[in-house]
Amino acid sequence: MMDSRLKYLNKCILFDHLSTDEIEPLFSTITYHVKCYQKNEVVFSPHHSIHHLGIILEGSVDVQKIFASGKAITVNRRFQYDLIADAALFANIQYYPSTISTCENSIIFFINKNDLLKLFAQDEIIMSKFLKSVSNRVLALNKTIEILSLSSVSAKIASFLLMEQKKQNSFTIRLQFSKKSLAEHLNVSRPTLSRELKNMQTAGLISFQNRTITIHSLERLVELCSV
């Protein structure tokens, strides 16, 4: 009988070409485990050896770089059916490069990288989609580096909003995480972020309420990125 925890795996990018009935035989000889986490629990950290790929079955996690000073930068947030640790799994490193912790009570599916290789051998489409995911992570990281390299806070915010506008295909942007996490992501203080958002609203570039930001002038945001 199929493990009930597998029946929703086809909502994950790796298995979305398969039906529930097709997933079951794939895992008949594959070892995996599922773990429940409370909010703010660490899933992976630089103290953990790299052995497993994670898939979020329920909940969400933050991926952070935590420095010796205690300062943290939120690289991104991942949600239900997203992969975690995919970009690091086959890298030439021994430990996870970032700290991944839960934002809420979460359930994570884990598969050992050797068993993942077995899945690749059984279905090359899974391997292709895994490589696509890793490539997209690299592109996203490059974009983050571009944003952090900008000199002004307003330019960082503008670049982030332009990226999200393209990703969400809307002039109304729904932030996936809190303004505190956004400030960490942009490597600015929370008060500075709030002040610049208010300045941009006063100037008519955007309007915002809670986690929703509406863009009123793409052209002026593009201009800010070059300042």
N, C-alpha and C positions, 0 to 999 in steps of 0.2 A: 504494500500500500504506500502511496506517495506521501512523503513528509509534507505536512501542510505548509511548512515554512518555505518550500520551494515553489509553490504554485503561483507566487507573484513575481518570481524572478524574471519573467519575460517582460516586465516593465522596466528592467535595467537595460542599458544600451547594449550590453554584451549578448543578451539573449532575446532581444525584442523581435528577432526574425523567427522565433520558435513558438510553438503552442505549448500549453501546459503539459499535454500528453507527450510532446517531443522532449521536454526538459527532463522528465523522470528517468528515462533510460540513460541519459548522459551522466547522471549523478549516481547511478547504481553501483559504480566501482570507485567513486570519488569520495575522499574524506573531507568533511567540512564541519564547522560548528557554528552555533548561534549564541550570542551573549547579550543579555540585557544590561543597560547602563542607566544610572541615575543622572540627573542634570549635573553638569560640570565635572563629570568623571573623565579621566584621561584614557583615550583609546590607544593611541600610539604616542611615543615621545622619543627624543634622541637617546634615551636610556634603553630602548627596546631594539633588539636585533630584528632585521628585516626578514620576515618569513611569510607574511600573509597579505593577501588582498582583502579589503573590506568592501561590503556592499550595505548601504543603509536600508534596512527594511522598514524601519519606523524612526521618525525623529529627524535631527539635523546635527551637524558638527561644525566647529570652527577650526580652520587650519591656521596656526599661528607660528611666527618666529619669535622665540623668547630669548632675549639677550641676557648676558651676565649681570647687567645693571638692573634687571627685572622688567625692563621695558618690553612691551609686546607689540608686534605688528600683525594684525589679522590679514592674512593673505587672501582668504576667501571663506565662504560658508557653503557647505554642501548639504543637500537635502535628500528626501526619500528616493531610493533607487540609484543615487549617485555612487560612483566608485570612490574609495579612499585608499591612498598609498599606491595608486597605480603607476604614477610617474617614477616612484623610487624603487619599486619592487625588484626590477632587474638591473638596477644601477650598480656600478662598481663601488658600493659603499656597504658598510656593515650595519649601520643604524639608521633609523628613520630621521630625515633631516629636519622635520618640523614636529610641533606638538599638535595633536588632534584631540580635541575634547568635545564633549556633548554640550549642546545648547539647551537641551531638554531631555526628558526621559527618552531613551532610544534603544532600538534593537539592531544589532549589527551582525551580518552574515560574514563568516571568514572562510577563505579557502587558501590552503598552502600553495606557494608558488609552484612546487613540483606537481601538485594535482591540477593546477591551472594549465600547466604545460600539457598534461594529459588531455584536458578539454580542447586545447588548441589542435592536438593531433586528431581528435575525433571530429572536430568541426572547424575548418579553416576560417569560416566567417567570424567565429568568436575571436580568433586571433586578429583578424583584420580590424574588428571593431575595438579591440583592446588597443591596438597600435594607433587607431584614430583618436581614441580618448587621450592617450599619452601625448600625441602631437598637439591636440587642443590645449592640454595643460601647459605645454611649453609656450605656445602662442599667448596664452593668458598671462603667463609669468612675464614674458617679454613686454606685454602691454603694461603690466604693473610696474616694471622697471622704468618704462618710458614715463609713466605718471610721476613716479618718485623723483625722476631726474629733473622735472620741471621746477623752475626757480620760485614761482609765486604760488600761494595757496589757491588763489582764484583760478590759475591755470590748471592746477591739479584737479580741482573740482570740475572745471569745464571739460577737461579731458575724460574724466570718469563718467560724466553725464553723457558725453557724446558716444562713448563706448557702450553704455547701457541703452541709449536710445536705439543704436543699431541692433544690439542684442535682443531687446524687447520689442523692436519694431513699433515704437509708440513714442509720442511726445510726452506722455504721462509715465514717469518712471516710478516703479514700485521698488523701494530699497529692500534688499533681501536680508539686511541686518540693521542693527540699531545705529544711531548717529555716533555713538561711542566707538563701535566697531569700524564704522566708516572713517572716523578720525584716525584710528590706528592704521587702517588700510592705506590712508593717504599720508601717514606719518606726520600728522599735525595734532595740536591739542584740541580737545572738544570745544572749549570756548572760542578758539580761533576759527574752527569750522563753522560754528553757529554764527559768528560775526560775519564771516564772508558770505554765507548763504543769505543772511539778511541784507547785506549790501547788494548782492546780485538780484534779490527780489525787489529792493527799492529801485534799482536801475532798470527793472522791467525785463530782465533776462529770463527769470524763472519765477515761479511761485511754489510754495511748499506748505504742506500740512502733515504733521506726524511723519510717516515713512513714505509719503507720496510727493514727488517733485514734478511739476509741469514745466516743460521747456517752452519759452515764448519766442526765442530767437536763436536758431542754430548758427546763423552767421556770426553773431556776436560771441557765442561760445567758441567758435573756431578762431576768431580773432584773439580771444583771451589766451588760447593755447600757445600762441606765438609771442606772447609778451615775456 
